[in-house]
Amino acid sequence: MTNGNGTPPEAAPPPQLNVLAQYTKDLSFENPNAPSSLAPQQQPPAINIQINVSGNNIAENEFEVTLSVEGKAEGGGKLMFSFELAYAGVFRIVNVPKENLHPMVMIE
């Protein structure tokens, strides 16, 4: 097969995703009612965990993606513990169609 002028068509460069860095942006843990919160409890604690992902274009073909995890446990009307973690990475993404960038940044 040729591209119309007698030469074979050039293959498109393959998509690339490279991890440039991974790091903890923020980490917090609180156990305000210890040691009493560590004792056996009458009822299981109510646990709430939230997970979010955000992406930010920081340079041409480079994206910072942050995974944010927050959680807390409450029992007997008192906070047992709470935590926050923001873990991020910088990724270089090339040769990916523009319409596929968002899913790649937010899911892959």
Secondary structure as GFF3:
##gff-version 3
##sequence-region A 1 108
A	DSSP	beta_strand	16	30	.	.	.	ID=ss1
A	DSSP	three_ten_helix	36	38	.	.	.	ID=ss2
A	DSSP	beta_strand	46	59	.	.	.	ID=ss3
A	DSSP	beta_strand	62	75	.	.	.	ID=ss4
A	DSSP	beta_strand	78	94	.	.	.	ID=ss5
A	DSSP	alpha_helix	98	107	.	.	.	ID=ss6
###
